[in-house]
Every structure is written in structure tokens, then in C-alpha cells.
Amino acid sequence: MKRITAELSLYPLTENHILLIKEFITRLNTYKELEINTNSISTQIVGEHSRVFDIISKETAAIFSSGNPCVVVLKLLSLELDVRKIY
């Protein structure tokens, strides 16, 4: 299976934005099959292509249905990076 790297940045447009970001990152970290690295700007995810998309779809649907307006910026790379060495 093809492994990819995704980079996500979540920008809640609400006063409790820090809590929403932390909750989102916490949920991403529950997926043990993914390599995840978070820094002050974004979260990088490495995993099998279809699984990364499934998880991004599930977790963005959850944040979008929370009633809090937000923006998610997603970058995709067609290769596997060592996300521990990015930042």
C-alpha cells in the first residue's frame, strides 16, 4: 500500500479555539497506525493512503458538525516523510 504524508492546520473561528485544536490533535493521536507529529503551526500525519483519508474525513466531519465554524488547511505529499525530522 502507498504511504503518504498529510499536513493539517486547524483554525477554529471561535473564542475557545485552543481547546478545539487540542481536542482535534488528541483524537488524531488515538490512531496508533499513523505517525503523527505536531508543532506550533500544524500536524503532520504519515500512513497508508486510504486510511489517512478515512481518518481525515472522519475527524474533519466531527469538527465541522460541532457547531463551531473553522478552517482546515490540508497539504498532501505523495511520499512518506520522516515527520520527526521536519521541525
N, C-alpha and C positions, 0 to 999 in steps of 0.2 A: 504494500500500500504506500502511496505517496504521502510523505510528511511535509507539512508546510509550517510557516511562521505567520502568525497574525499579531498585529499590534492594535490595541484598543485604547481609546481615551473616552472617558465618560464625563460629560459636562451637564449636571443637573441644573436646571434654571429655577432654583428654589433656595430658600434660606437654609434649609437643612442639607445642603449639598455634600458636606463632608461625610455625614452619616450614610447617605445613599451610596456614595463612592466606596466607602469601607464595606458596606453590606454586599455590594456587587463584587468586589475583589474577594471577599470571604467566600461567596458562593462559587466563584471561579476556582478557588483553591481546593474545593471539595472533590474535583475531578482528578483523581490520582494518576490517570493515564496521560495527563498533559504535563508538560514542563511549563511552569509559569514563573515569570519574573516581573515584579512591579517596582517602578521607580516613581519619582515625583511627577512625571509627565504622563506615563502610560503603563499599560500592562502588556507584556509580550507573552504569547501562547504558542507552544510548539506541540504538534500532534498530528495524528493521521487526518488527512484532508476532510473526509466526510464527518468524522467525529468532531473536529474543530468547528465545522459549520453547524452541526446539530447543537452543540453547546452554545455557540454564539447566538443562534436563533432562539433557543430556549431562554437564555438569560436576558437577552435584549427584549424579548416578549414580556418577561416578568417585570423588567424595569419600566417598559412603556405602559404596561397596564396598571402600574402603581398609582397613577393619577398625578404623578409629578412630571412636568414637562422636562425633557432633557435632549441632549445631542450626544450621539455616539459617533466618534470618528474611527474608522476601521481601515487599516492598511494590511494588505496581504502580500506575502512573498512566496514564490513557487519553490522555495527551498527551505531546508531546515537549518536554522542558525543556532549557535550556542548562546542562548539568551542570557546566560550567567555572565558572559563576557561583553555584552553590549554596553552596559553602563557601569 
